[in-house]
Amino acid sequence: MNAKSTIRRRSGRSRTIADHLKPVTKRSFGKRGFADGDMIAAWPAVIGQELAKLTAPERISYPTGKRSGGTLHLRIASGSIAVELQHMLPLLIERINGYFGYSAVAKVNLIQAPIATKSEKRIEQASLDDASRSELASLLANVDDPDIKASLETLGESIMRRKKPGT
């Protein structure tokens, strides 16, 4: 075997961060009954935007040795949503199974618990002082691409705000 045959060839295409994270997160999602995080990411498309704001899939538990006829454990925001979802369960199960392409879910177990929302207000952060801004500008002086430079500036500002004095 020569040296060239042991070198892995690059495909030439860039990969997204999500492509790199799938192998890392696959085991964690697998323990929760999901093959990957696609179902959780597609949740608003599966059941609709309004219901997705009030619900979150926790896990799917299957009968021993099977990958169909499982129970979806669904976190819900309030008891009033539970009553509404009880009436919608057949439609909900149909939509979920339509997403999977087979009868993955036969039952839904509703769990009343708080739902984390993406729209939670972020804590206002103090702006950087002039010395930090000039330090960041000098670090990014050689970056030519304006989009990359803007992203790196945002990241750098965030990191510099978190630095504690004297570290």
RAHURA-V810040 format. One record per pair of residues at least 12 apart in sequence whose C-alpha atoms are under 10 Angstrom apart, sorted by the first residue. I is the first residue (numbers start at 1). J is the second residue. If there is no record, write none. Layout:
i->(I,I)
j->(J,J)
//
This chain:
i->(18,21,22,22,22,23,25,29,29,30,30,31,31,31,32,32,32,32,32,32,32,33,33,33,33,33,33,33,33,33,34,34,34,34,34,39,39,39,39,40,40,40,40,42,43,43,43,43,43,44,45,45,46,46,46,46,46,46,46,47,47,47,47,47,47,47,48,48,51,51,51,51,52,52,53,53,53,53,53,53,53,54,54,54,54,54,54,54,54,54,54,55,55,55,55,55,55,55,55,55,55,55,55,55,55,55,56,56,56,56,56,56,56,56,56,56,57,57,57,57,57,57,57,57,58,58,58,58,58,58,58,58,59,59,59,59,59,59,60,60,60,60,60,60,60,60,61,61,61,61,62,62,62,66,67,67,67,67,68,68,68,68,68,68,69,69,69,69,69,69,69,70,70,70,70,70,70,71,71,71,71,71,71,71,72,72,72,72,72,72,72,72,72,73,73,73,73,73,74,74,74,74,74,74,75,75,75,75,75,75,75,76,76,76,76,76,76,77,77,77,77,77,77,78,78,78,78,78,79,79,79,79,81,81,82,82,82,85,85,86,86,86,89,89,89,90,90,90,92,92,92,93,93,93,93,94,125,125,125,126,127,127,127,127,128,128,128,128,129,132,132,132,132,133,133,133,133,136,136,136,136,136,137,137,137,139,139,139,140,140,140)
j->(37,37,36,37,38,36,37,59,60,59,60,59,60,61,57,58,59,60,61,72,73,58,59,60,61,62,67,70,71,72,57,58,59,60,61,57,96,99,100,56,57,58,59,99,55,56,57,96,99,56,95,99,92,94,95,96,97,98,99,91,92,93,94,95,96,99,92,95,76,77,81,85,76,115,76,77,115,116,117,118,119,75,76,77,78,81,82,114,115,116,117,74,75,76,77,78,81,82,85,110,111,112,113,114,115,116,73,74,75,76,77,111,113,114,115,116,72,73,74,75,76,108,110,111,72,73,74,75,76,109,110,111,71,72,73,74,75,109,72,73,74,104,105,107,108,109,73,104,105,107,104,105,106,104,102,103,104,105,97,102,103,104,105,106,97,102,103,104,105,106,107,103,104,105,106,107,108,93,104,105,106,107,108,109,93,96,104,105,106,107,108,109,110,107,108,109,110,111,108,109,110,111,112,113,109,110,111,112,113,114,115,110,111,112,113,114,115,111,112,113,114,115,116,111,112,113,114,115,110,111,112,113,110,112,110,111,112,108,110,108,109,110,106,107,108,106,107,108,105,107,108,105,106,107,108,106,158,161,162,161,157,158,160,161,157,158,160,161,161,156,157,160,161,153,156,157,160,152,153,156,157,160,149,153,156,152,153,156,152,153,156)
//
